[in-house]
């Protein structure tokens, strides 16, 4: 009987290798490279498989060369592990290729989202030049709209051209010039997470100014008076507050509200407006629906809490309006923010205050509340994809501008303000910890590709979020305040030259390498980015740099 010829290591069987390609050109190039590597490995593995002792062995005719002897035990073990190594290598290459594609997609998505943020520069590859200059001061902290007041009027200025797009009413101009303006959107305030859903009109601004006038004129023409019915002789001069609510897109006045008494609080609750004032020894708190211009609720304290003089409470302690997530407390008077119902002020005063909330990647939120004595607090991260909650060892340190990179690690500071920690949100454990004196005064400005910039007023330090290592550090001028100025690649910082001139220096976020430097407009006191444009603010002018 003739036995078949033994299989040669050169014999190759057909192997189908299935690769899933993406439409993107870069991913097709990566897939072609991986296909070639996998094919070479498959050919080698089949060549080794041909000499595997487990395969059937043909018998030799007398005129054929005898088959080599069966490999020994040691060689069989070596071959077995070689096959496993080849299989593992193929799988590892496949996983690496897939991971690389996913990482590239995530990086591109983060960069696109960052570039779409109005508070991020369009391009900072070269030093900017002055494009326009207008008299006045910036009236709001909006990052998508620039509003300027010059002492008599309130105007919206196009950051790209410097042209005036609208001028608000005279009442709004007076309120903006004499007081302050802010967005009626709690999600835009520091330490507040963005609001979701249909919670009220967007783009609403309130300009608030206090004055002394005739009590008989409370409310004003077209206004809604909210003076507490608590005394004060008719016609006597008394403190009043005028709030002009307007649309930031058009400058049109929506409502004008006048409150009688000393203003204690004016800030957004969601997209409603919360106002508290003390008059005649009592406190009046009103929550306004800015969509309709009517109060959702309006309550007055049943007894004296804060008389007009000062205002000072009966025991001589100046009252402080404490806004908690669900209530507002002034002295012995507390109100539920949702319903306007009176609460137990003593019990509310024992609740944590103040509080902050931050939105994290994946829908998670980090909340932190201080104890009333300010020495400790409590916080938690919840709502993430894993569904688990992580207890915070201290208040979060979150940047104003971030691309969402290194979302697994959350930087926190100790309650004593002398240490920074990196908290692993997947395990709940501290990944790194380092001593950092003055951590309580740090301002986190930017986080890009896992590098966070921390500003202590005298210097900016680049911190690796994943490891806690310091990448680089550079001094900055404390006289030029402002938010982060970056295009996602470089950060523009104010630096005082040896001769005294203020310079704008652009450094790469990754390694601190200087890219360019140029002189800042004379008298610059702050820098900001509005609708992707760098804006410098002086004592009496606003300058656009492009």
Buried (B, 14 or more C-beta within 10 A) or exposed (E): EEEEEBBEEEEEEEEEEEEEEEEEEEBEEBBEEBBEBBEEBBEEBBBBBBBBEEEEEEEBEEEEEEEEEEBEEEEBEEBEEBBEEBEEBBEEBBEEBEEEBEEBBEEEEBBEBBBEBBBBBEEBEEBBEEBBEBEBBBBBBBBBBBBBBBEEBBBBBBBBEBEBBBEBBEBBBBBBBBBBBBBBBBBBBEEBBEBEEEEBBBBBBBBBBBBEBEBEBBBBEEBBEBBBEBEBEEEEEBBBBBBBBBBBBEBEBBBBBBBBBBBBBBBBBBBBBBBBBBBBBBBBBBBBBBEEBEBBBBBBBEEBBBBBEEBBBEEEEEBEBBBBBEBBBBBBBBBBBEEBEEBEBEEBBEBBBBBBBBBBBEEBBBBBBBBEEEEEBEBBBBBBEEEEEBEBBBBBBBBBBBBBBBBBBBBBBBBEBEBBBBBBBEEBEEBBBBEBEEBBEBBBBBBBBBBBBBBBBEEBBBBBBBBBEEBBEBEBBEEBBBBBBBBBBBBBBBBBEEEEEBBBBBBBBBEBEEBBBBEBBEEBBBBBBBBBBBBBBBEEBBBBBB
